[in-house]
Amino acid sequence: MDRLTATDATHVLAESGSHVSRIIDGYVFDPAGATVDRDIVLEWLTPRVEHSPVFRSVIRRVPGDLEYPYWAPATDFDLRDHVTVEPARAPGWPAVRDRIVEICDTRLPAGKPPWELLVVTGVTGVDRFPDGACVVVLKMHHAVGDGMATVEFARELFAAQPLPARPGHRSVGTGGALARAVVRIPGNLFRFARGSFRAQVLSRVAARAAASGEIRAPQFRWPTTRFNRRHGGGISFDVVTLDLAEIRSLRSRHPGVAVTDVVVAVIGDAMVSYLREHGEVPNGSLGGKVSYSLRGSTAPAADQDTVVSGNNFVVLTVDLHTDVEDPVDRLRAIHASMASEKRRFSNPAVAELADALDTAPAVYVDWLVWRRSKLPIGEGETVALGNTMVSNVPRRAEDMRFLGGRVVESFGILGVADGTRLNHFVASVGDRLTITFAVDPEVMPDPDRYAEALGRAFASVVDAHRDGGEGARAAAEEDLGVVEEA
């Protein structure tokens, strides 16, 4: 039985109230005059969904959550249930954006394979898109995987030629899954006890490493802003396009500066600028939660009855140094903070602690999710971990095709939730980098002003480094296996 890992299962167990657990990837294709309708799209996709079992499988929960949810083949799979093809409602980006917003906070149907595809055809009136472009949006449940995983699934769907078909998951009935879960209870409890003891040992080892200066524990509390209170229930988003060639030029002049460093600096500057425009001055520097992929750095799961986690990342807690005025000094400080966090997670004890949850029984994970939902959020003067989430996932999209058309732009939409009402997704294709910000409209009724703030912040960073940048030149080159860089 192909069970989800604890990390993946959390995204199933946590889906309640206003929280919708999903990842949304968007791709803009130039169909080059090709006819695009639903029948053609379905015919084109049919052989491509045969490669990965995910597209043809469902996630089932074990009664009483005595075990983690598991994958089972969809007995009534119909591709038509997952694909929507429709023309743009009006010229211009706002019409496309508003249509995508409609699918952002809708749950994927239970009992169906956890994905959907929206194709908006005939998009016109967007300067950065070719006329007649197709905007294709892939929505997947977060239990399927993280941003890196969903990009790989997108590469399968948008491959120039269909990849070989693979067999699906084994069929297991509810009764069989329940019986297996009951049998596994003693072993699960033993593994949990052993894992808990191991976690205590690792915590002491990590604490000694921090005390000796081998690693540096980050600041975990940051000043609460309007973006860190209870989620009002809605979501809006927009996409800001930046010149990736400018960032690459900056990196060539100042070795050591990474794409993510620059983007994080831009976001921190824009957040403070927006807050100040609305009469709010943070009491100190803001912090960011930056996703950091561990793919390729961890060994396969020892329990061969468990599939390898689709969510294989940690969250770096990074000081955005928004209290540093000089853009060059701020970027240098951010680079140092990012490098310090990556170094911390490269420590064996810290890296193993990051996987400690995978020894916990499903009912315990369920309880943790419930307990977290009861914690006070945004009621104090500080917030844990960071003020915003930043995810930078490399697309490698240049060879993606949709009905033969090439990809010209990509974007992604993170969810918003209690405590994180403003989040950012970074993607790039060619020399075009996009920052997609998703926000609770209750705290940002004027997203255009924030988009302008991001543009100004980017210009400030580029201009400062073009004019001098002695501080950035002193930044040390880090080789820490960064795989999330655009």
Secondary structure, 3 states (H helix, E strand, C coil): CCECCHHHHHHHHCCCCCCCCEEEEEEEEECCCCCCCHHHHHHHHCCHHHCCHHHHEEEECCHHHCCCCEEEECCCCCHHHCEEEEECCCCCHHHHHHHHHHHHCCCCCCCCCCEEEEEEEEECCCCCCCCCEEEEEEEEECCCCCHHHHHHHHHHHCCCCCCCCCCCCCCCCHHHHHHHHHHHHHHHHHHHHHHHHHHHHHHHHHHHHHHHCCCCCCCCEEECCHHHCCCCCCCEEEEEEEEHHHHHHHHHHCCCCCHHHHHHHHHHHHHHHHHHHCCCCCCCCCEEEEEEECCCCCCCCCCCCECCCCCCEEEEEEECCCCCCCHHHHHHHHHHHHHHHHHHHHCHHHHHHCCHHHHCCHHHHHHHHHHHHCCCCCCCCEEECCCEEEEECCCCCCCCEECCEEEEEEEEECCCECCECEEEEEEEECCEEEEEEEECCCCCCCHHHHHHHHHHHHHHHHHHHHHCCHHHHCCCCCCCCCCCCC
